Amino acid sequence: MAKRRFKDYFFIALKGLAMGAADVVPGVSGGTIAFITGIYEELVTTISNVNLELIKTLRKEGFSEMWKQLNGNFLLSLFIGIGISIFSLMKLMSYLLETFPVMVWSFFFGLVLASVLFIAKQIPKWKAIHFIVFLFAAFVAYFITTLTPVGETQSLAYLFLCGALAICAMILPGISGAFILVLLGSYKQILEAVSNLDLKVIAVVGAGAIVGILSFSRLLKWLFQKYEYITLALLTGFVFGSLNKIWPWKNVLETETIRGKVVILKEKSVLPFDFNGEPFLLYAIILAILGFGLILLLEKLSFKKS
């Protein structure tokens, strides 16, 4: 990899900004944004390289060498962008989703649909095995979006598992970590723990997330090294299957009030003409086209190259 300059890390921070914006939207994965901006494999590889060897390098060669081995500048730039985005855009995205849900989801639907084509194009020649893996992953992702959340639990062991699974979903294109928490029935409990600074619950969930991301990133790295195109087909299927979650027109079937806010537990995708509300069809189509075009523009400008 060529030596990076300040502007390169600035663009990585911008990509982190986009990932953070996606992560605050329930149903959209920051992993998808990482993939379409060209940093997904580096992110997975960098995270998977976090191990005890870093401590040995720190002791023998000092912090500077350890930082290089960690690819620290990349991670720092990315996490700065993600952090800024989450803290600055959370209220805005919440407002837009509550006020203009159809139009917001239309934009993201177009964006994610284009990302399916983007990821699929990374496979030079699709073979039968690629189509089989794609269909399997698409079915699994679609099935996940149709599940009904389970009841809550107070078990710390269960919360540890929830943290591990949610963080894995966040780096897996097409699957939303927040949505996984809702499905597992721990979303409310974890949200309240963060709000009330319940350090015990936060620590348990955080530990699960650390274990999950370190182990899962190693698996993804191995898959990319051994079965690159099959892995790409798998990720393409996950993203395609998740489109059901961000379909703009959904009729709500079941909700729950969490800290004064209504959280949708179950909903059904419908055609615009069967939607229980204003479909905003023309605006929705325009915004979907804009989202789709944004990905094509990023690809054309080679924004994916850092």
N, C-alpha and C positions, 0 to 999 in steps of 0.2 A: 504494500500500500504506500502510495506517495505521501511525503510529509505534508501535513495539513497546515494551512495558515489560518489566521484569525477569522477571515471571511467564511472559511469552510465550517468552522465551529459555529459561526453565527447562523448559517443555513441549517446546521444540525439542530440548533436551538429552535429554529422556526418549525422544523419537522416535529420537534417535541411539543411545540405550541399546538400544532394540528392534532397530535396524539392526545394531548390533554383535553382539547375541545371535544374529541370523539368520546373520551372516557366519561365525560360528564353527561353524555346523552345515553339514557338507558336503552340498551339494544344495539348500540354501535360499539365496535371493538377498536381500541387504540392499536391493536395488532394489525388490523386491516390498513390503517393509515401508515404504520411503520413499513408494511409491505409495499404499498403503492408509491412510497417516497424513497424506496430503495435501501432502507437501513435495517430491514428485518433480519437478514442473516447475520449481519455484524452485531446487532443487538443480542440475538440468541447466542452467538459465539462468545461475545464478551461476558455475558452473564454466566455462561457455562464454565468459563475459565476462572471464576471466583472459587478459590480453594486454599488449602493450607500452604501451598507453594508460595503464595503471596507473602505469608508471614516469614517464611524462610528467606525470601528475596529481601524483605524489609530489614531483617536482622543482618544479612551478609552484605548487601549492596546499597542499602539505604532507601529512603522514601522515594526518591526520583525514579529509580529503576523499578520499584514496586508499582509506582503510578503508571509507568509505561507498559508494564506487563499486564496491568489491569485494564489498559485502554481508558484510563481515567478521564482524560480530556473529553472523549466522546461521551462517556456516561454523564459527566458533570454538565456538559452543554445540553444534552438531551433532557436530563432531569430538571434543569433550570427552566427550559421551555415548557415542560409538562407542568411543573409547579406553578409558574406564572399563569398558564392557561387555566388550570383548575380553579385557582383562587380568584382570578379576575373574570372568568366567563361563566362560573357556576350559576350566579344569580341571573345573568343575562339569558343563558340557555334555559334556565328554569322558567323565566318569564315568557320566552318565545314559545316553549313547548306548551305552556298553559294557555297562551293567547292565540297562537297561530300553529296548532299542532299539525294540521294537514300539510301546510306549506313547508314547515321544517322537515317533516318526515319525507316529503316529496323530494326535497333537495338531497337528503341523505340517501334516499332510495336510488336516485340517479347516480350519486357518487359511488355507492357500493356496487351497483350493477356494472358500472364501467370498470371497477376494480376487479370484478370477476373476469372480464375479458383481458384485463391487464395481466393478471396472474396466469391465466390460461396460455397467454402468448409466450410465457417463459419456457413452455415445453415445445421444442422444435417440431416434434412429430408425435401426435397422440396415437397410442397403441391401445389394444383391447384392455390391458391391465389398468391403464390410466383412466379409461371410461368407467371401469368397474369400481375403482377406488373413488373416483369422483361421485358416482351415484350413491355409493355407500355413505360417504361423508355428508353429502347433501341430505340424505334421508335422516341421518343422525342429528344434524343441525336443525332440520325442520321439526323433527320429533321433539327436540329440546324446547323449541319455541312454543309448542302446543301443550307442554306439561302444566299441571296445576300445582302451585306451591304446597309444600308439606307444612305441618304445624310447627310452632316454635319449640325449641328445646333449650335448657339451661346447661347442658353438658359442656364442659370445657374441652373435652376430647373431640366432641362433635364440632365445636367452634374452630378448633385447630384444623380439622379436616376441611371445614368450609373455607377457611383462609387459604389453604393449599389449593383447593379446587378453583376458587375465584381468581387467584393470581395466575393460575395456568390458563384460565379462560381469557384473561386480559391480554396475554401475549399470543393467544391463538386467534388468527384472523377470522372474523365472522361471529365470534362468541363474546357476549358481554359479561364481564365479571360481576357487575351489579345485578344483572338478570339471574345469574347462577345463584347469588345469595338469596334473591327473592324465591327462587325455586326450592332452595334448601331450607327455607323458613327461618333464616338467620338474619335477614336484611334489617328488620326492625330492631332486633337485639343489638346488632353491631352498630347501627346508626345511633341508637340511644347511648351505647357505651362511649362512642366518640364524643357525642354531645355532652355527656355527663363526666367525661374524663375518667371513666372506669378503667384504671390502668391494668387491672388483672385481665379483663376481657380483651383489651387492646393488645396487651403483650402476647396473649395466647393466639389471637388471630394473626398478629404480626409474625409470630414464630412459625405458624403454619404457612403463611405467605412466603417467608424466606425459604423454608424447606421445599415448598412446592415449586417456586420459580427456579431454584438451583438444580433440583432434580429433573424437572420437566425441560428446562433449557438444554440440559445435557442430552436428553432423549431427542429433542428436535435437532440439535447439532449433529448427532450420530445419524439421524435419518437423512439429513441434507448431505452428509458426506457419503453415505452408502447408497441411498435411494433418492437422489435429488429430484428427478422428474415425477416419481411416484408420490413423493412428499408434496410437491407442487400441485399435483392433481388432488391430493387429499385436502390441501388448504383451499384450493379453488372450490371444491365441493362444500366445505364448511361455510365459506362466504356466500355461495349461491343458496344454500339451504337456509341461511339466516335471513334472507330477504323477506321471509314471511313476517319476521319480528318488526321490521321497519316499513311494512306496507302502510301507506298513508291513511287508508280508510279502514277503520276498525270500529266495530260496535262493542262497547264495554258490557261484559257479562257479570263480572264480580269485582268489587273494590274493597279496600280496607283503609281506614284513617290512621295514619302514623304521624304522631306529633303534629296534629292539626292539618296534615296534608293527605289528600286522597291518593292512595297508591293502587294502581290497577293490577289485579291478580289474574284475571282471566278476560280475554277479549277474542273477537272473531274477525278475521279479515273478510271484507265484503267489497263488492263493486261500488264505485262512487255513487251510483244511482240508488243503492240500497243502504247508504250511509245515514245514520241518525244524526244529521247535522248538515251544515253547509259544506258541500264537497270542494268548493273553490277549484273546480276542475281545470280551468284555463291557467290560473296561477300555478297550480300544482304541476301541470305539464311543463310550463316554462321553467320552474325551479328545478324539476327533475332533469331537464335538458341542460341547465346551467351546471348542476352537480356532475352530470355525465361529462360535459365539456371540460370541466375543471381538471378531471383526471387525464383527459386527452391532452390538455395543455401542459400539465406537469410532465407527461411523458415526452411531449415534443420538445420542451425546453430542457430536457434531461435533468430535471430537478431531482431526480432520484439519485444522481451521482453527486457524492460529496467530495 
